[in-house]
Amino acid sequence: MPGVSLSLLVLKTRQLDELRKFYSLIGIQFGEEQHGTGPVHFAGEVASTVLELYPLADDARPDSSTRLGFSVSNLDHVLKELTENDFCSHPKTRRTEWGYHAVVKDPDGRSVELCQR
């Protein structure tokens, strides 16, 4: 669709540090932010999209139905880092016409597709 791009994606979690660590191992660099009296959260950039990680209220449940996809330069290295940090265990990989893929779960249970093209 011409003229449209995704500029912001916000994930809410009760496991802020774990989620930040997971997405950092994929290759996203986060900085800590706070706007006015709002909550402390983390923000990083993926191409031209800002990914923000916000704290979730104790009585709310994180959305685990969202599936995210990221292109990575070295899938085997990312999977090794995730495995060594106990985020996944023996992830299955596959080769398709679109690249070398794996699907893992983030700490909140969201499916995260990683693809090396």
Jmol script that loads the backbone (N, CA, C; Angstrom):
load data "model"
ATOM      1  N   MET A   1       0.848  -1.164   0.000  1.00  0.00           N
ATOM      2  CA  MET A   1       0.000   0.000   0.000  1.00  0.00           C
ATOM      3  C   MET A   1       0.900   1.236   0.000  1.00  0.00           C
ATOM      4  N   PRO A   2       0.870   2.013  -1.046  1.00  0.00           N
ATOM      5  CA  PRO A   2       1.731   3.192  -1.146  1.00  0.00           C
ATOM      6  C   PRO A   2       1.454   4.200  -0.029  1.00  0.00           C
ATOM      7  N   GLY A   3       2.512   4.809   0.478  1.00  0.00           N
ATOM      8  CA  GLY A   3       2.367   5.861   1.458  1.00  0.00           C
ATOM      9  C   GLY A   3       2.109   5.410   2.882  1.00  0.00           C
ATOM     10  N   VAL A   4       2.128   4.111   3.130  1.00  0.00           N
ATOM     11  CA  VAL A   4       1.863   3.608   4.478  1.00  0.00           C
ATOM     12  C   VAL A   4       3.061   2.790   4.946  1.00  0.00           C
ATOM     13  N   SER A   5       3.479   3.022   6.182  1.00  0.00           N
ATOM     14  CA  SER A   5       4.523   2.196   6.780  1.00  0.00           C
ATOM     15  C   SER A   5       4.236   2.081   8.270  1.00  0.00           C
ATOM     16  N   LEU A   6       4.718   1.020   8.865  1.00  0.00           N
ATOM     17  CA  LEU A   6       4.551   0.810  10.297  1.00  0.00           C
ATOM     18  C   LEU A   6       5.619   1.619  11.017  1.00  0.00           C
ATOM     19  N   SER A   7       5.203   2.506  11.932  1.00  0.00           N
ATOM     20  CA  SER A   7       6.177   3.352  12.616  1.00  0.00           C
ATOM     21  C   SER A   7       6.332   3.023  14.095  1.00  0.00           C
ATOM     22  N   LEU A   8       5.343   2.345  14.698  1.00  0.00           N
ATOM     23  CA  LEU A   8       5.393   2.070  16.130  1.00  0.00           C
ATOM     24  C   LEU A   8       4.706   0.750  16.437  1.00  0.00           C
ATOM     25  N   LEU A   9       5.336  -0.047  17.288  1.00  0.00           N
ATOM     26  CA  LEU A   9       4.749  -1.282  17.798  1.00  0.00           C
ATOM     27  C   LEU A   9       5.043  -1.320  19.288  1.00  0.00           C
ATOM     28  N   VAL A  10       3.995  -1.465  20.106  1.00  0.00           N
ATOM     29  CA  VAL A  10       4.141  -1.484  21.558  1.00  0.00           C
ATOM     30  C   VAL A  10       3.752  -2.860  22.075  1.00  0.00           C
ATOM     31  N   LEU A  11       4.657  -3.481  22.823  1.00  0.00           N
ATOM     32  CA  LEU A  11       4.374  -4.747  23.496  1.00  0.00           C
ATOM     33  C   LEU A  11       4.304  -4.462  24.986  1.00  0.00           C
ATOM     34  N   LYS A  12       3.231  -4.926  25.623  1.00  0.00           N
ATOM     35  CA  LYS A  12       3.078  -4.739  27.069  1.00  0.00           C
ATOM     36  C   LYS A  12       3.333  -6.064  27.768  1.00  0.00           C
ATOM     37  N   THR A  13       4.033  -5.980  28.897  1.00  0.00           N
ATOM     38  CA  THR A  13       4.474  -7.187  29.580  1.00  0.00           C
ATOM     39  C   THR A  13       4.634  -6.950  31.079  1.00  0.00           C
ATOM     40  N   ARG A  14       4.522  -8.015  31.841  1.00  0.00           N
ATOM     41  CA  ARG A  14       4.868  -7.958  33.263  1.00  0.00           C
ATOM     42  C   ARG A  14       6.316  -8.417  33.465  1.00  0.00           C
ATOM     43  N   GLN A  15       6.975  -8.849  32.385  1.00  0.00           N
ATOM     44  CA  GLN A  15       8.366  -9.335  32.427  1.00  0.00           C
ATOM     45  C   GLN A  15       9.256  -8.396  31.616  1.00  0.00           C
ATOM     46  N   LEU A  16       9.272  -7.142  31.986  1.00  0.00           N
ATOM     47  CA  LEU A  16       9.942  -6.115  31.191  1.00  0.00           C
ATOM     48  C   LEU A  16      11.417  -6.430  30.934  1.00  0.00           C
ATOM     49  N   ASP A  17      12.151  -6.793  31.968  1.00  0.00           N
ATOM     50  CA  ASP A  17      13.582  -7.067  31.786  1.00  0.00           C
ATOM     51  C   ASP A  17      13.825  -8.313  30.938  1.00  0.00           C
ATOM     52  N   GLU A  18      13.011  -9.350  31.136  1.00  0.00           N
ATOM     53  CA  GLU A  18      13.166 -10.577  30.345  1.00  0.00           C
ATOM     54  C   GLU A  18      12.841 -10.326  28.873  1.00  0.00           C
ATOM     55  N   LEU A  19      11.772  -9.566  28.614  1.00  0.00           N
ATOM     56  CA  LEU A  19      11.397  -9.271  27.232  1.00  0.00           C
ATOM     57  C   LEU A  19      12.479  -8.433  26.556  1.00  0.00           C
ATOM     58  N   ARG A  20      13.006  -7.448  27.283  1.00  0.00           N
ATOM     59  CA  ARG A  20      14.093  -6.620  26.732  1.00  0.00           C
ATOM     60  C   ARG A  20      15.307  -7.485  26.402  1.00  0.00           C
ATOM     61  N   LYS A  21      15.652  -8.391  27.298  1.00  0.00           N
ATOM     62  CA  LYS A  21      16.808  -9.263  27.056  1.00  0.00           C
ATOM     63  C   LYS A  21      16.570 -10.150  25.835  1.00  0.00           C
ATOM     64  N   PHE A  22      15.377 -10.736  25.715  1.00  0.00           N
ATOM     65  CA  PHE A  22      15.044 -11.602  24.584  1.00  0.00           C
ATOM     66  C   PHE A  22      15.213 -10.848  23.263  1.00  0.00           C
ATOM     67  N   TYR A  23      14.567  -9.688  23.147  1.00  0.00           N
ATOM     68  CA  TYR A  23      14.637  -8.947  21.884  1.00  0.00           C
ATOM     69  C   TYR A  23      16.027  -8.342  21.656  1.00  0.00           C
ATOM     70  N   SER A  24      16.767  -8.074  22.715  1.00  0.00           N
ATOM     71  CA  SER A  24      18.156  -7.618  22.557  1.00  0.00           C
ATOM     72  C   SER A  24      19.021  -8.715  21.951  1.00  0.00           C
ATOM     73  N   LEU A  25      18.787  -9.958  22.356  1.00  0.00           N
ATOM     74  CA  LEU A  25      19.557 -11.074  21.797  1.00  0.00           C
ATOM     75  C   LEU A  25      19.266 -11.273  20.314  1.00  0.00           C
ATOM     76  N   ILE A  26      18.092 -10.870  19.867  1.00  0.00           N
ATOM     77  CA  ILE A  26      17.768 -10.929  18.439  1.00  0.00           C
ATOM     78  C   ILE A  26      18.550  -9.854  17.683  1.00  0.00           C
ATOM     79  N   GLY A  27      18.904  -8.773  18.386  1.00  0.00           N
ATOM     80  CA  GLY A  27      19.706  -7.733  17.755  1.00  0.00           C
ATOM     81  C   GLY A  27      19.147  -6.327  17.886  1.00  0.00           C
ATOM     82  N   ILE A  28      18.095  -6.142  18.682  1.00  0.00           N
ATOM     83  CA  ILE A  28      17.500  -4.820  18.857  1.00  0.00           C
ATOM     84  C   ILE A  28      18.155  -4.140  20.060  1.00  0.00           C
ATOM     85  N   GLN A  29      18.620  -2.923  19.865  1.00  0.00           N
ATOM     86  CA  GLN A  29      19.239  -2.162  20.951  1.00  0.00           C
ATOM     87  C   GLN A  29      18.188  -1.248  21.567  1.00  0.00           C
ATOM     88  N   PHE A  30      18.012  -1.365  22.884  1.00  0.00           N
ATOM     89  CA  PHE A  30      16.987  -0.599  23.587  1.00  0.00           C
ATOM     90  C   PHE A  30      17.604   0.474  24.465  1.00  0.00           C
ATOM     91  N   GLY A  31      16.874   1.567  24.589  1.00  0.00           N
ATOM     92  CA  GLY A  31      17.195   2.608  25.549  1.00  0.00           C
ATOM     93  C   GLY A  31      16.026   2.756  26.503  1.00  0.00           C
ATOM     94  N   GLU A  32      16.330   3.162  27.720  1.00  0.00           N
ATOM     95  CA  GLU A  32      15.279   3.381  28.715  1.00  0.00           C
ATOM     96  C   GLU A  32      14.662   4.755  28.490  1.00  0.00           C
ATOM     97  N   GLU A  33      13.325   4.840  28.581  1.00  0.00           N
ATOM     98  CA  GLU A  33      12.623   6.105  28.380  1.00  0.00           C
ATOM     99  C   GLU A  33      11.542   6.287  29.434  1.00  0.00           C
ATOM    100  N   GLN A  34      11.167   7.534  29.629  1.00  0.00           N
ATOM    101  CA  GLN A  34      10.003   7.868  30.447  1.00  0.00           C
ATOM    102  C   GLN A  34       9.501   9.211  29.954  1.00  0.00           C
ATOM    103  N   HIS A  35       8.226   9.286  29.629  1.00  0.00           N
ATOM    104  CA  HIS A  35       7.634  10.520  29.121  1.00  0.00           C
ATOM    105  C   HIS A  35       6.783  11.143  30.222  1.00  0.00           C
ATOM    106  N   GLY A  36       7.218  12.277  30.734  1.00  0.00           N
ATOM    107  CA  GLY A  36       6.477  12.938  31.808  1.00  0.00           C
ATOM    108  C   GLY A  36       6.376  12.045  33.028  1.00  0.00           C
ATOM    109  N   THR A  37       5.157  11.834  33.488  1.00  0.00           N
ATOM    110  CA  THR A  37       4.933  10.981  34.659  1.00  0.00           C
ATOM    111  C   THR A  37       4.554   9.559  34.264  1.00  0.00           C
ATOM    112  N   GLY A  38       4.695   9.236  32.978  1.00  0.00           N
ATOM    113  CA  GLY A  38       4.372   7.891  32.499  1.00  0.00           C
ATOM    114  C   GLY A  38       5.366   6.866  33.016  1.00  0.00           C
ATOM    115  N   PRO A  39       5.102   5.603  32.717  1.00  0.00           N
ATOM    116  CA  PRO A  39       5.972   4.539  33.225  1.00  0.00           C
ATOM    117  C   PRO A  39       7.326   4.489  32.506  1.00  0.00           C
ATOM    118  N   VAL A  40       8.317   4.033  33.231  1.00  0.00           N
ATOM    119  CA  VAL A  40       9.616   3.749  32.612  1.00  0.00           C
ATOM    120  C   VAL A  40       9.401   2.578  31.659  1.00  0.00           C
ATOM    121  N   HIS A  41       9.943   2.683  30.463  1.00  0.00           N
ATOM    122  CA  HIS A  41       9.807   1.627  29.462  1.00  0.00           C
ATOM    123  C   HIS A  41      11.064   1.618  28.598  1.00  0.00           C
ATOM    124  N   PHE A  42      11.105   0.702  27.645  1.00  0.00           N
ATOM    125  CA  PHE A  42      12.257   0.585  26.758  1.00  0.00           C
ATOM    126  C   PHE A  42      11.816   0.792  25.316  1.00  0.00           C
ATOM    127  N   ALA A  43      12.678   1.426  24.518  1.00  0.00           N
ATOM    128  CA  ALA A  43      12.388   1.659  23.107  1.00  0.00           C
ATOM    129  C   ALA A  43      13.622   1.338  22.278  1.00  0.00           C
ATOM    130  N   GLY A  44      13.380   0.720  21.125  1.00  0.00           N
ATOM    131  CA  GLY A  44      14.443   0.410  20.182  1.00  0.00           C
ATOM    132  C   GLY A  44      13.911   0.549  18.771  1.00  0.00           C
ATOM    133  N   GLU A  45      14.796   0.578  17.803  1.00  0.00           N
ATOM    134  CA  GLU A  45      14.380   0.719  16.411  1.00  0.00           C
ATOM    135  C   GLU A  45      14.688  -0.535  15.620  1.00  0.00           C
ATOM    136  N   VAL A  46      13.727  -0.899  14.787  1.00  0.00           N
ATOM    137  CA  VAL A  46      13.873  -1.994  13.827  1.00  0.00           C
ATOM    138  C   VAL A  46      13.577  -1.361  12.471  1.00  0.00           C
ATOM    139  N   ALA A  47      14.624  -1.119  11.694  1.00  0.00           N
ATOM    140  CA  ALA A  47      14.499  -0.360  10.446  1.00  0.00           C
ATOM    141  C   ALA A  47      13.859   0.987  10.798  1.00  0.00           C
ATOM    142  N   SER A  48      12.696   1.310  10.245  1.00  0.00           N
ATOM    143  CA  SER A  48      12.059   2.598  10.550  1.00  0.00           C
ATOM    144  C   SER A  48      10.910   2.451  11.548  1.00  0.00           C
ATOM    145  N   THR A  49      10.831   1.315  12.223  1.00  0.00           N
ATOM    146  CA  THR A  49       9.769   1.070  13.200  1.00  0.00           C
ATOM    147  C   THR A  49      10.338   1.128  14.615  1.00  0.00           C
ATOM    148  N   VAL A  50       9.663   1.858  15.490  1.00  0.00           N
ATOM    149  CA  VAL A  50      10.047   1.902  16.902  1.00  0.00           C
ATOM    150  C   VAL A  50       9.321   0.767  17.614  1.00  0.00           C
ATOM    151  N   LEU A  51      10.069  -0.047  18.334  1.00  0.00           N
ATOM    152  CA  LEU A  51       9.504  -1.119  19.153  1.00  0.00           C
ATOM    153  C   LEU A  51       9.633  -0.688  20.604  1.00  0.00           C
ATOM    154  N   GLU A  52       8.484  -0.559  21.289  1.00  0.00           N
ATOM    155  CA  GLU A  52       8.489  -0.161  22.687  1.00  0.00           C
ATOM    156  C   GLU A  52       8.001  -1.305  23.556  1.00  0.00           C
ATOM    157  N   LEU A  53       8.645  -1.463  24.692  1.00  0.00           N
ATOM    158  CA  LEU A  53       8.272  -2.469  25.683  1.00  0.00           C
ATOM    159  C   LEU A  53       7.787  -1.722  26.916  1.00  0.00           C
ATOM    160  N   TYR A  54       6.507  -1.899  27.231  1.00  0.00           N
ATOM    161  CA  TYR A  54       5.874  -1.184  28.343  1.00  0.00           C
ATOM    162  C   TYR A  54       5.462  -2.149  29.433  1.00  0.00           C
ATOM    163  N   PRO A  55       5.471  -1.679  30.686  1.00  0.00           N
ATOM    164  CA  PRO A  55       4.975  -2.527  31.769  1.00  0.00           C
ATOM    165  C   PRO A  55       3.464  -2.714  31.650  1.00  0.00           C
ATOM    166  N   LEU A  56       3.012  -3.889  32.019  1.00  0.00           N
ATOM    167  CA  LEU A  56       1.599  -4.249  31.975  1.00  0.00           C
ATOM    168  C   LEU A  56       1.071  -4.315  33.400  1.00  0.00           C
ATOM    169  N   ALA A  57      -0.142  -3.866  33.593  1.00  0.00           N
ATOM    170  CA  ALA A  57      -0.763  -3.913  34.922  1.00  0.00           C
ATOM    171  C   ALA A  57      -0.808  -5.350  35.435  1.00  0.00           C
ATOM    172  N   ASP A  58      -0.669  -5.503  36.741  1.00  0.00           N
ATOM    173  CA  ASP A  58      -0.647  -6.833  37.358  1.00  0.00           C
ATOM    174  C   ASP A  58      -1.907  -7.643  37.087  1.00  0.00           C
ATOM    175  N   ASP A  59      -3.041  -6.975  36.910  1.00  0.00           N
ATOM    176  CA  ASP A  59      -4.291  -7.707  36.701  1.00  0.00           C
ATOM    177  C   ASP A  59      -4.600  -7.950  35.224  1.00  0.00           C
ATOM    178  N   ALA A  60      -3.711  -7.535  34.331  1.00  0.00           N
ATOM    179  CA  ALA A  60      -3.913  -7.732  32.888  1.00  0.00           C
ATOM    180  C   ALA A  60      -3.051  -8.892  32.400  1.00  0.00           C
ATOM    181  N   ARG A  61      -3.482  -9.483  31.287  1.00  0.00           N
ATOM    182  CA  ARG A  61      -2.722 -10.588  30.696  1.00  0.00           C
ATOM    183  C   ARG A  61      -2.040 -10.106  29.421  1.00  0.00           C
ATOM    184  N   PRO A  62      -0.796 -10.500  29.207  1.00  0.00           N
ATOM    185  CA  PRO A  62      -0.118 -10.105  27.966  1.00  0.00           C
ATOM    186  C   PRO A  62      -0.745 -10.812  26.770  1.00  0.00           C
ATOM    187  N   ASP A  63      -0.729 -10.130  25.637  1.00  0.00           N
ATOM    188  CA  ASP A  63      -1.250 -10.715  24.403  1.00  0.00           C
ATOM    189  C   ASP A  63      -0.234 -11.706  23.856  1.00  0.00           C
ATOM    190  N   SER A  64      -0.642 -12.960  23.770  1.00  0.00           N
ATOM    191  CA  SER A  64       0.270 -13.967  23.216  1.00  0.00           C
ATOM    192  C   SER A  64      -0.180 -14.422  21.833  1.00  0.00           C
ATOM    193  N   SER A  65      -1.208 -13.768  21.277  1.00  0.00           N
ATOM    194  CA  SER A  65      -1.699 -14.185  19.959  1.00  0.00           C
ATOM    195  C   SER A  65      -0.994 -13.456  18.817  1.00  0.00           C
ATOM    196  N   THR A  66      -0.267 -12.399  19.129  1.00  0.00           N
ATOM    197  CA  THR A  66       0.450 -11.646  18.107  1.00  0.00           C
ATOM    198  C   THR A  66       1.677 -12.423  17.652  1.00  0.00           C
ATOM    199  N   ARG A  67       1.888 -12.465  16.341  1.00  0.00           N
ATOM    200  CA  ARG A  67       3.086 -13.104  15.777  1.00  0.00           C
ATOM    201  C   ARG A  67       3.934 -12.011  15.147  1.00  0.00           C
ATOM    202  N   LEU A  68       5.199 -11.986  15.514  1.00  0.00           N
ATOM    203  CA  LEU A  68       6.124 -10.995  14.990  1.00  0.00           C
ATOM    204  C   LEU A  68       7.141 -11.676  14.091  1.00  0.00           C
ATOM    205  N   GLY A  69       7.685 -10.952  13.143  1.00  0.00           N
ATOM    206  CA  GLY A  69       8.711 -11.501  12.264  1.00  0.00           C
ATOM    207  C   GLY A  69       9.873 -10.534  12.124  1.00  0.00           C
ATOM    208  N   PHE A  70      11.078 -11.073  12.201  1.00  0.00           N
ATOM    209  CA  PHE A  70      12.284 -10.260  12.081  1.00  0.00           C
ATOM    210  C   PHE A  70      13.255 -10.925  11.115  1.00  0.00           C
ATOM    211  N   SER A  71      13.900 -10.121  10.280  1.00  0.00           N
ATOM    212  CA  SER A  71      15.003 -10.599   9.456  1.00  0.00           C
ATOM    213  C   SER A  71      16.280 -10.449  10.270  1.00  0.00           C
ATOM    214  N   VAL A  72      17.096 -11.485  10.287  1.00  0.00           N
ATOM    215  CA  VAL A  72      18.363 -11.455  11.024  1.00  0.00           C
ATOM    216  C   VAL A  72      19.489 -11.826  10.067  1.00  0.00           C
ATOM    217  N   SER A  73      20.692 -11.361  10.363  1.00  0.00           N
ATOM    218  CA  SER A  73      21.807 -11.633   9.454  1.00  0.00           C
ATOM    219  C   SER A  73      22.408 -13.015   9.658  1.00  0.00           C
ATOM    220  N   ASN A  74      22.303 -13.574  10.877  1.00  0.00           N
ATOM    221  CA  ASN A  74      22.884 -14.887  11.152  1.00  0.00           C
ATOM    222  C   ASN A  74      21.948 -15.653  12.091  1.00  0.00           C
ATOM    223  N   LEU A  75      21.043 -16.423  11.522  1.00  0.00           N
ATOM    224  CA  LEU A  75      20.029 -17.131  12.303  1.00  0.00           C
ATOM    225  C   LEU A  75      20.649 -18.094  13.302  1.00  0.00           C
ATOM    226  N   ASP A  76      21.637 -18.859  12.891  1.00  0.00           N
ATOM    227  CA  ASP A  76      22.246 -19.829  13.807  1.00  0.00           C
ATOM    228  C   ASP A  76      22.844 -19.142  15.037  1.00  0.00           C
ATOM    229  N   HIS A  77      23.470 -17.998  14.843  1.00  0.00           N
ATOM    230  CA  HIS A  77      24.047 -17.256  15.972  1.00  0.00           C
ATOM    231  C   HIS A  77      22.948 -16.769  16.926  1.00  0.00           C
ATOM    232  N   VAL A  78      21.874 -16.214  16.377  1.00  0.00           N
ATOM    233  CA  VAL A  78      20.772 -15.724  17.212  1.00  0.00           C
ATOM    234  C   VAL A  78      20.155 -16.874  17.998  1.00  0.00           C
ATOM    235  N   LEU A  79      19.926 -18.010  17.343  1.00  0.00           N
ATOM    236  CA  LEU A  79      19.343 -19.166  18.037  1.00  0.00           C
ATOM    237  C   LEU A  79      20.277 -19.684  19.127  1.00  0.00           C
ATOM    238  N   LYS A  80      21.576 -19.652  18.873  1.00  0.00           N
ATOM    239  CA  LYS A  80      22.551 -20.072  19.892  1.00  0.00           C
ATOM    240  C   LYS A  80      22.468 -19.152  21.110  1.00  0.00           C
ATOM    241  N   GLU A  81      22.397 -17.849  20.872  1.00  0.00           N
ATOM    242  CA  GLU A  81      22.288 -16.878  21.971  1.00  0.00           C
ATOM    243  C   GLU A  81      20.996 -17.087  22.758  1.00  0.00           C
ATOM    244  N   LEU A  82      19.881 -17.283  22.059  1.00  0.00           N
ATOM    245  CA  LEU A  82      18.600 -17.499  22.739  1.00  0.00           C
ATOM    246  C   LEU A  82      18.624 -18.790  23.551  1.00  0.00           C
ATOM    247  N   THR A  83      19.230 -19.833  22.995  1.00  0.00           N
ATOM    248  CA  THR A  83      19.313 -21.120  23.692  1.00  0.00           C
ATOM    249  C   THR A  83      20.213 -21.012  24.920  1.00  0.00           C
ATOM    250  N   GLU A  84      21.376 -20.392  24.772  1.00  0.00           N
ATOM    251  CA  GLU A  84      22.314 -20.250  25.894  1.00  0.00           C
ATOM    252  C   GLU A  84      21.741 -19.407  27.030  1.00  0.00           C
ATOM    253  N   ASN A  85      20.772 -18.549  26.710  1.00  0.00           N
ATOM    254  CA  ASN A  85      20.141 -17.707  27.725  1.00  0.00           C
ATOM    255  C   ASN A  85      18.780 -18.247  28.155  1.00  0.00           C
ATOM    256  N   ASP A  86      18.540 -19.518  27.844  1.00  0.00           N
ATOM    257  CA  ASP A  86      17.336 -20.243  28.278  1.00  0.00           C
ATOM    258  C   ASP A  86      16.022 -19.674  27.755  1.00  0.00           C
ATOM    259  N   PHE A  87      16.047 -19.070  26.567  1.00  0.00           N
ATOM    260  CA  PHE A  87      14.807 -18.605  25.964  1.00  0.00           C
ATOM    261  C   PHE A  87      14.196 -19.638  25.028  1.00  0.00           C
ATOM    262  N   CYS A  88      14.982 -20.595  24.586  1.00  0.00           N
ATOM    263  CA  CYS A  88      14.456 -21.677  23.754  1.00  0.00           C
ATOM    264  C   CYS A  88      15.392 -22.874  23.873  1.00  0.00           C
ATOM    265  N   SER A  89      14.904 -24.015  23.423  1.00  0.00           N
ATOM    266  CA  SER A  89      15.687 -25.240  23.504  1.00  0.00           C
ATOM    267  C   SER A  89      15.519 -26.012  22.204  1.00  0.00           C
ATOM    268  N   HIS A  90      16.581 -26.230  21.498  1.00  0.00           N
ATOM    269  CA  HIS A  90      16.583 -26.985  20.238  1.00  0.00           C
ATOM    270  C   HIS A  90      15.516 -26.493  19.256  1.00  0.00           C
ATOM    271  N   PRO A  91      15.558 -25.218  18.878  1.00  0.00           N
ATOM    272  CA  PRO A  91      14.552 -24.722  17.935  1.00  0.00           C
ATOM    273  C   PRO A  91      14.703 -25.381  16.570  1.00  0.00           C
ATOM    274  N   LYS A  92      13.578 -25.647  15.949  1.00  0.00           N
ATOM    275  CA  LYS A  92      13.586 -26.245  14.609  1.00  0.00           C
ATOM    276  C   LYS A  92      13.794 -25.147  13.570  1.00  0.00           C
ATOM    277  N   THR A  93      14.645 -25.440  12.600  1.00  0.00           N
ATOM    278  CA  THR A  93      14.879 -24.508  11.505  1.00  0.00           C
ATOM    279  C   THR A  93      14.390 -25.143  10.216  1.00  0.00           C
ATOM    280  N   ARG A  94      14.134 -24.306   9.221  1.00  0.00           N
ATOM    281  CA  ARG A  94      13.731 -24.819   7.912  1.00  0.00           C
ATOM    282  C   ARG A  94      14.194 -23.843   6.833  1.00  0.00           C
ATOM    283  N   ARG A  95      14.435 -24.410   5.674  1.00  0.00           N
ATOM    284  CA  ARG A  95      14.812 -23.589   4.519  1.00  0.00           C
ATOM    285  C   ARG A  95      13.635 -23.558   3.558  1.00  0.00           C
ATOM    286  N   THR A  96      13.301 -22.359   3.119  1.00  0.00           N
ATOM    287  CA  THR A  96      12.216 -22.189   2.160  1.00  0.00           C
ATOM    288  C   THR A  96      12.709 -21.276   1.047  1.00  0.00           C
ATOM    289  N   GLU A  97      11.862 -21.031   0.094  1.00  0.00           N
ATOM    290  CA  GLU A  97      12.236 -20.117  -0.985  1.00  0.00           C
ATOM    291  C   GLU A  97      12.418 -18.684  -0.481  1.00  0.00           C
ATOM    292  N   TRP A  98      11.919 -18.388   0.739  1.00  0.00           N
ATOM    293  CA  TRP A  98      12.036 -17.046   1.313  1.00  0.00           C
ATOM    294  C   TRP A  98      13.211 -16.917   2.263  1.00  0.00           C
ATOM    295  N   GLY A  99      13.920 -18.011   2.551  1.00  0.00           N
ATOM    296  CA  GLY A  99      15.080 -17.933   3.430  1.00  0.00           C
ATOM    297  C   GLY A  99      15.142 -19.062   4.438  1.00  0.00           C
ATOM    298  N   TYR A 100      16.005 -18.889   5.405  1.00  0.00           N
ATOM    299  CA  TYR A 100      16.283 -19.856   6.464  1.00  0.00           C
ATOM    300  C   TYR A 100      15.541 -19.370   7.710  1.00  0.00           C
ATOM    301  N   HIS A 101      14.600 -20.167   8.228  1.00  0.00           N
ATOM    302  CA  HIS A 101      13.643 -19.712   9.240  1.00  0.00           C
ATOM    303  C   HIS A 101      13.658 -20.544  10.514  1.00  0.00           C
ATOM    304  N   ALA A 102      13.194 -19.905  11.584  1.00  0.00           N
ATOM    305  CA  ALA A 102      12.861 -20.587  12.840  1.00  0.00           C
ATOM    306  C   ALA A 102      11.773 -19.763  13.514  1.00  0.00           C
ATOM    307  N   VAL A 103      10.923 -20.434  14.267  1.00  0.00           N
ATOM    308  CA  VAL A 103       9.910 -19.745  15.067  1.00  0.00           C
ATOM    309  C   VAL A 103      10.168 -20.098  16.525  1.00  0.00           C
ATOM    310  N   VAL A 104      10.310 -19.070  17.346  1.00  0.00           N
ATOM    311  CA  VAL A 104      10.534 -19.236  18.784  1.00  0.00           C
ATOM    312  C   VAL A 104       9.438 -18.458  19.516  1.00  0.00           C
ATOM    313  N   LYS A 105       9.366 -18.633  20.817  1.00  0.00           N
ATOM    314  CA  LYS A 105       8.389 -17.904  21.637  1.00  0.00           C
ATOM    315  C   LYS A 105       9.127 -16.898  22.511  1.00  0.00           C
ATOM    316  N   ASP A 106       8.577 -15.682  22.604  1.00  0.00           N
ATOM    317  CA  ASP A 106       9.160 -14.720  23.533  1.00  0.00           C
ATOM    318  C   ASP A 106       8.680 -15.050  24.949  1.00  0.00           C
ATOM    319  N   PRO A 107       9.193 -14.401  25.980  1.00  0.00           N
ATOM    320  CA  PRO A 107       8.824 -14.757  27.354  1.00  0.00           C
ATOM    321  C   PRO A 107       7.328 -14.672  27.660  1.00  0.00           C
ATOM    322  N   ASP A 108       6.572 -13.905  26.885  1.00  0.00           N
ATOM    323  CA  ASP A 108       5.124 -13.814  27.082  1.00  0.00           C
ATOM    324  C   ASP A 108       4.350 -14.812  26.232  1.00  0.00           C
ATOM    325  N   GLY A 109       5.045 -15.603  25.418  1.00  0.00           N
ATOM    326  CA  GLY A 109       4.388 -16.616  24.600  1.00  0.00           C
ATOM    327  C   GLY A 109       4.045 -16.189  23.189  1.00  0.00           C
ATOM    328  N   ARG A 110       4.481 -15.011  22.763  1.00  0.00           N
ATOM    329  CA  ARG A 110       4.247 -14.589  21.380  1.00  0.00           C
ATOM    330  C   ARG A 110       5.157 -15.382  20.454  1.00  0.00           C
ATOM    331  N   SER A 111       4.624 -15.787  19.311  1.00  0.00           N
ATOM    332  CA  SER A 111       5.455 -16.440  18.298  1.00  0.00           C
ATOM    333  C   SER A 111       6.305 -15.380  17.610  1.00  0.00           C
ATOM    334  N   VAL A 112       7.594 -15.672  17.485  1.00  0.00           N
ATOM    335  CA  VAL A 112       8.523 -14.751  16.844  1.00  0.00           C
ATOM    336  C   VAL A 112       9.239 -15.518  15.741  1.00  0.00           C
ATOM    337  N   GLU A 113       8.969 -15.131  14.500  1.00  0.00           N
ATOM    338  CA  GLU A 113       9.608 -15.775  13.353  1.00  0.00           C
ATOM    339  C   GLU A 113      10.895 -15.031  13.032  1.00  0.00           C
ATOM    340  N   LEU A 114      11.971 -15.782  12.935  1.00  0.00           N
ATOM    341  CA  LEU A 114      13.279 -15.234  12.597  1.00  0.00           C
ATOM    342  C   LEU A 114      13.669 -15.771  11.232  1.00  0.00           C
ATOM    343  N   CYS A 115      14.122 -14.891  10.358  1.00  0.00           N
ATOM    344  CA  CYS A 115      14.448 -15.315   8.995  1.00  0.00           C
ATOM    345  C   CYS A 115      15.774 -14.708   8.551  1.00  0.00           C
ATOM    346  N   GLN A 116      16.639 -15.579   8.067  1.00  0.00           N
ATOM    347  CA  GLN A 116      17.890 -15.143   7.441  1.00  0.00           C
ATOM    348  C   GLN A 116      17.677 -15.286   5.951  1.00  0.00           C
ATOM    349  N   ARG A 117      17.776 -14.181   5.229  1.00  0.00           N
ATOM    350  CA  ARG A 117      17.520 -14.212   3.775  1.00  0.00           C
ATOM    351  C   ARG A 117      18.810 -14.310   3.005  1.00  0.00           C
TER     352      ARG A 117
END
end "model"
wireframe off; spacefill off
backbone 0.3
color backbone group
